[in-house]
Amino acid sequence: MRRPLRPLAIALALVVGLAACGSDGPGGSSDGGALQVEAAFYPLQWLAEQVGGPDVEVDSLTPAGAEPHDLELTPKEVGRVADADLVVLIGGFQPSVDDAVDQAQGTVFDVADATDLDLDATGVGDEEADADHAHEDSSDPHVWLDPVKFAEVADALGERFAALDPDHAADHRRRAAATVALLEGLDDDLSAGLATCRSRDLVTSHAAFGYFARRYGFDQIGITGISPEAEPSPKRLAEVASLVEERDVRTIYFERLVPDDLARTVADETGATTAVLDPIEGITDESDGHDYPSVMAANLATLQVGQGCT
């Protein structure tokens, strides 16, 4: 369920209206050149750049190193949404982006229209902590961590670009097909590399890896739920620590963009080690790769060690 408009979004409505007055509207950039695309956060930026190539100009609304779950748009960024030929987003994931799009009434590509977001947003396992997640949308948004489903999005995005930019339709479709092939190759690598592992229990600092776990045969155990900043109750921490010991889990995974204290707490309690498993919500200088495919490859290497895969 989409959250109601907040005071910031209402205050920015005038900014959007003014910015929209200077736009040519959906389907064409102001100078007749490349499509102007605003991607909500990094994985969607990467995908739009791959599919659109030189025929699109893509900006990310989420700055590098920022946590996309908590994004709040500035008036300038709201104006960019209003001026864009297309906004690529996952509806419900970033309410400030939803609010800006609603005000601008621009052309939107919602990932949820291209592939099923068919996993529920997971709570953290106890009533007290789950109550803190009552605001979360019912669907898990982290679909980009399943390359097969992300390939469906690439194919659909190619069709959307082709419709908006018919002069380059064949190029958009060609690049979409190449991106699908890249993602299918990545899936092949992950399937082969994770086929035989000592442990199928994937203990993560927050529950971002549901689609990934389902695709490659793991059981995700999130210390927190979908929101990485949520604080689990002492009861949940004790439950996770107990599962780690019972199932002989040897690695607890955390991510770059949020503090690692929860993972280290469980690791210290159980004698497990910690390692970075990147949900690829953003790329920084500290990322184990320079783009989506290279960080996914780094995740594979990390899991092969942490899960004891052969």
C-alpha positions as CSV (number, residue, x, y, z in Angstrom):
1,M,0.0,0.0,0.0
2,R,1.4,3.4,-0.9
3,R,2.0,5.8,1.9
4,P,-0.1,9.1,2.1
5,L,1.6,12.2,0.9
6,R,3.8,13.7,3.5
7,P,4.2,17.4,4.2
8,L,7.5,17.6,2.2
9,A,5.8,16.1,-0.8
10,I,2.9,18.6,-0.6
11,A,5.3,21.5,-0.2
12,L,7.2,20.4,-3.3
13,A,4.1,20.2,-5.4
14,L,4.5,23.8,-6.6
15,V,8.1,23.1,-7.6
16,V,7.0,20.2,-9.7
17,G,4.3,22.2,-11.3
18,L,6.7,24.9,-12.3
19,A,9.3,22.5,-13.6
20,A,6.6,20.7,-15.6
21,C,5.7,23.9,-17.4
22,G,9.2,23.9,-19.0
23,S,9.0,20.2,-20.2
24,D,7.9,19.0,-23.6
25,G,6.0,16.2,-21.8
26,P,6.4,12.5,-22.0
27,G,8.0,11.0,-25.1
28,G,10.7,13.5,-26.0
29,S,13.6,15.5,-24.6
30,S,13.5,19.3,-24.8
31,D,16.3,19.3,-27.4
32,G,15.1,16.4,-29.5
33,G,18.2,14.4,-28.5
34,A,18.6,11.5,-26.1
35,L,15.8,10.5,-23.8
36,Q,16.1,12.0,-20.4
37,V,15.7,9.2,-17.8
38,E,15.6,9.4,-14.1
39,A,16.3,6.1,-12.3
40,A,15.2,5.8,-8.7
41,F,18.5,4.1,-7.5
42,Y,21.6,2.4,-8.8
43,P,20.4,-1.0,-10.2
44,L,17.8,0.7,-12.3
45,Q,20.3,3.3,-13.4
46,W,22.6,0.5,-14.6
47,L,19.8,-1.3,-16.4
48,A,18.6,1.8,-18.1
49,E,22.2,2.7,-19.3
50,Q,22.7,-0.8,-20.6
51,V,19.4,-0.9,-22.5
52,G,19.4,2.7,-23.7
53,G,23.1,3.1,-24.5
54,P,23.9,6.4,-26.2
55,D,20.3,7.1,-26.9
56,V,19.4,7.9,-23.3
57,E,20.9,10.1,-20.6
58,V,20.3,8.5,-17.2
59,D,20.6,10.0,-13.8
60,S,20.1,8.3,-10.4
61,L,17.8,10.1,-7.9
62,T,19.7,8.3,-5.1
63,P,23.3,9.7,-4.7
64,A,26.2,7.2,-4.6
65,G,26.7,5.9,-1.1
66,A,23.2,6.9,0.1
67,E,20.8,4.3,1.5
68,P,17.9,4.2,-1.0
69,H,15.3,3.0,1.5
70,D,15.5,6.4,3.2
71,L,15.7,8.7,0.2
72,E,14.2,12.1,0.5
73,L,14.2,14.2,-2.7
74,T,15.3,17.8,-2.8
75,P,13.3,20.4,-4.7
76,K,15.9,20.2,-7.5
77,E,15.5,16.4,-7.8
78,V,11.7,16.7,-7.8
79,G,12.1,19.1,-10.7
80,R,14.2,16.5,-12.5
81,V,11.4,14.0,-12.1
82,A,9.0,16.5,-13.6
83,D,11.3,17.1,-16.6
84,A,12.2,13.5,-17.3
85,D,10.9,11.6,-20.4
86,L,10.8,8.5,-18.2
87,V,11.2,7.7,-14.5
88,V,12.3,4.1,-13.8
89,L,11.3,3.0,-10.3
90,I,9.9,0.2,-8.1
91,G,6.6,1.6,-6.9
92,G,6.2,1.7,-3.1
93,F,9.9,1.2,-2.4
94,Q,10.9,4.9,-2.1
95,P,7.9,6.9,-1.1
96,S,9.5,10.3,-1.9
97,V,10.0,9.1,-5.5
98,D,6.4,8.0,-5.7
99,D,5.2,11.3,-4.3
100,A,7.3,13.3,-6.9
101,V,6.0,11.1,-9.8
102,D,2.4,11.5,-8.6
103,Q,2.8,15.3,-8.5
104,A,4.5,15.4,-11.9
105,Q,2.1,13.0,-13.6
106,G,4.9,12.0,-15.9
107,T,5.8,8.8,-17.8
108,V,6.8,6.0,-15.5
109,F,8.3,2.6,-15.9
110,D,7.5,0.5,-12.8
111,V,9.5,-2.7,-12.4
112,A,6.4,-4.3,-10.8
113,D,4.7,-4.0,-14.2
114,A,7.5,-6.0,-15.9
115,T,8.1,-8.9,-13.4
116,D,6.1,-10.2,-10.5
117,L,7.2,-9.0,-7.1
118,D,5.9,-12.2,-5.6
119,L,7.7,-12.3,-2.3
120,D,6.3,-10.7,0.8
121,A,8.2,-8.0,2.6
122,T,9.6,-10.1,5.5
123,G,9.4,-9.0,9.1
124,V,12.1,-9.9,11.5
125,G,10.4,-12.8,13.2
126,D,8.7,-11.6,16.4
127,E,5.6,-9.6,17.1
128,E,7.4,-6.7,18.9
129,A,9.8,-6.0,16.0
130,D,7.3,-6.8,13.3
131,A,5.1,-4.0,14.6
132,D,7.9,-1.6,13.7
133,H,7.6,-2.7,10.1
134,A,3.9,-2.2,9.8
135,H,4.5,0.7,7.3
136,E,6.4,-1.5,4.9
137,D,4.9,-2.4,1.6
138,S,3.7,-6.0,1.2
139,S,6.1,-6.9,-1.6
140,D,9.8,-7.4,-1.3
141,P,11.4,-4.9,-3.8
142,H,14.9,-6.5,-4.1
143,V,14.1,-8.2,-7.3
144,W,17.3,-7.1,-9.1
145,L,19.2,-9.6,-7.0
146,D,17.6,-12.4,-9.1
147,P,19.2,-12.0,-12.6
148,V,16.4,-14.1,-14.2
149,K,13.7,-11.7,-13.1
150,F,15.9,-8.7,-13.8
151,A,16.3,-10.0,-17.3
152,E,12.5,-9.8,-17.7
153,V,12.7,-6.1,-16.6
154,A,15.5,-5.5,-19.2
155,D,13.3,-6.9,-22.0
156,A,10.3,-4.8,-20.9
157,L,12.4,-1.6,-20.6
158,G,13.7,-2.1,-24.1
159,E,10.2,-2.1,-25.4
160,R,9.4,1.0,-23.4
161,F,12.4,2.9,-24.8
162,A,11.5,1.7,-28.3
163,A,8.0,3.1,-27.9
164,L,9.3,6.5,-26.6
165,D,12.1,6.7,-29.2
166,P,10.9,4.9,-32.3
167,D,13.8,6.3,-34.4
168,H,16.1,4.1,-32.4
169,A,13.7,1.3,-31.6
170,A,15.8,-1.4,-33.2
171,D,18.9,-0.3,-31.2
172,H,17.0,-0.3,-27.9
173,R,15.7,-3.8,-28.6
174,R,19.2,-5.0,-29.6
175,R,20.7,-3.6,-26.5
176,A,17.9,-5.1,-24.4
177,A,18.6,-8.5,-25.9
178,A,22.3,-8.2,-25.1
179,T,21.5,-7.2,-21.5
180,V,19.2,-10.2,-21.2
181,A,22.0,-12.4,-22.4
182,L,24.4,-10.9,-19.9
183,L,22.0,-11.5,-17.1
184,E,21.3,-15.1,-18.2
185,G,25.1,-15.7,-18.3
186,L,25.3,-14.3,-14.7
187,D,22.6,-16.7,-13.7
188,D,24.4,-19.6,-15.2
189,D,27.6,-18.6,-13.2
190,L,25.6,-18.3,-10.0
191,S,23.7,-21.5,-10.5
192,A,26.9,-23.5,-11.2
193,G,28.9,-21.8,-8.5
194,L,26.3,-22.3,-5.8
195,A,25.0,-25.7,-6.7
196,T,26.9,-27.6,-4.0
197,C,27.4,-25.8,-0.7
198,R,27.9,-27.1,2.8
199,S,25.3,-24.7,4.2
200,R,22.1,-23.5,2.6
201,D,21.3,-21.1,5.5
202,L,22.0,-17.5,4.4
203,V,22.1,-15.2,7.5
204,T,22.1,-11.5,6.5
205,S,22.0,-8.3,8.4
206,H,18.7,-7.4,6.6
207,A,16.3,-9.5,4.5
208,A,17.3,-8.2,1.1
209,F,18.2,-11.5,-0.5
210,G,14.8,-13.3,-0.7
211,Y,14.7,-13.5,-4.5
212,F,18.3,-14.4,-4.6
213,A,17.9,-17.1,-2.0
214,R,14.9,-18.6,-3.7
215,R,16.6,-18.7,-7.1
216,Y,19.7,-20.4,-5.8
217,G,18.3,-22.7,-3.1
218,F,19.1,-20.9,0.1
219,D,17.1,-20.2,3.2
220,Q,17.4,-16.5,4.1
221,I,17.5,-15.6,7.8
222,G,17.4,-11.9,8.2
223,I,18.4,-10.3,11.4
224,T,16.1,-7.4,10.5
225,G,13.4,-7.3,7.8
226,I,13.3,-5.3,4.6
227,S,14.4,-2.0,6.2
228,P,18.2,-2.2,7.0
229,E,17.9,0.5,9.7
230,A,15.3,-1.4,11.7
231,E,16.3,-2.4,15.2
232,P,15.5,-6.1,16.0
233,S,14.4,-6.9,19.5
234,P,16.6,-8.7,21.9
235,K,14.3,-11.7,21.3
236,R,15.0,-11.7,17.6
237,L,18.8,-11.4,18.1
238,A,18.6,-14.4,20.5
239,E,16.6,-16.4,17.9
240,V,19.0,-15.7,15.1
241,A,22.0,-16.6,17.4
242,S,20.3,-19.9,18.3
243,L,19.6,-20.7,14.6
244,V,23.3,-20.0,13.8
245,E,24.5,-22.4,16.5
246,E,21.9,-25.1,15.7
247,R,22.6,-25.1,12.0
248,D,26.4,-24.6,12.3
249,V,26.3,-21.4,10.3
250,R,29.8,-20.1,10.0
251,T,29.4,-16.7,8.2
252,I,27.1,-13.7,9.0
253,Y,26.7,-11.3,6.1
254,F,26.5,-7.5,6.3
255,E,26.5,-4.8,3.6
256,R,28.5,-1.7,2.8
257,L,25.9,1.1,3.1
258,V,24.7,0.4,6.7
259,P,26.6,-0.2,10.0
260,D,27.7,-3.8,10.6
261,D,27.0,-3.9,14.3
262,L,24.1,-6.3,14.2
263,A,26.0,-8.9,12.1
264,R,29.0,-8.5,14.4
265,T,26.8,-8.9,17.5
266,V,25.5,-12.3,16.2
267,A,29.0,-13.3,15.1
268,D,30.6,-12.5,18.4
269,E,27.8,-14.4,20.2
270,T,28.2,-17.5,18.1
271,G,31.8,-17.6,17.1
272,A,30.9,-17.1,13.4
273,T,32.8,-14.8,11.1
274,T,31.4,-11.9,9.1
275,A,31.7,-11.0,5.4
276,V,30.2,-8.4,3.0
277,L,27.3,-9.5,0.9
278,D,26.3,-6.6,-1.2
279,P,22.6,-6.0,-2.1
280,I,23.9,-3.6,-4.8
281,E,21.7,-0.7,-3.8
282,G,24.5,1.7,-4.6
283,I,28.1,1.6,-5.8
284,T,30.9,3.4,-3.9
285,D,34.7,3.4,-4.0
286,E,34.5,0.6,-1.3
287,S,32.3,-1.7,-3.4
288,D,33.8,-5.0,-4.5
289,G,33.3,-4.1,-8.1
290,H,32.6,-1.1,-10.3
291,D,29.1,-2.1,-11.6
292,Y,26.2,-4.5,-11.1
293,P,27.7,-7.5,-12.8
294,S,31.1,-7.2,-11.1
295,V,29.6,-6.9,-7.7
296,M,27.3,-9.9,-8.3
297,A,30.5,-11.8,-9.3
298,A,32.1,-10.7,-6.0
299,N,29.0,-11.8,-4.1
300,L,29.4,-15.2,-5.7
301,A,33.0,-15.5,-4.6
302,T,32.0,-14.4,-1.1
303,L,29.3,-17.0,-0.8
304,Q,31.4,-19.8,-2.2
305,V,33.8,-19.2,0.8
306,G,31.2,-18.4,3.4
307,Q,28.8,-21.2,2.5
308,G,31.4,-23.8,1.8
309,C,30.6,-24.3,-1.8
310,T,32.5,-26.6,-4.2
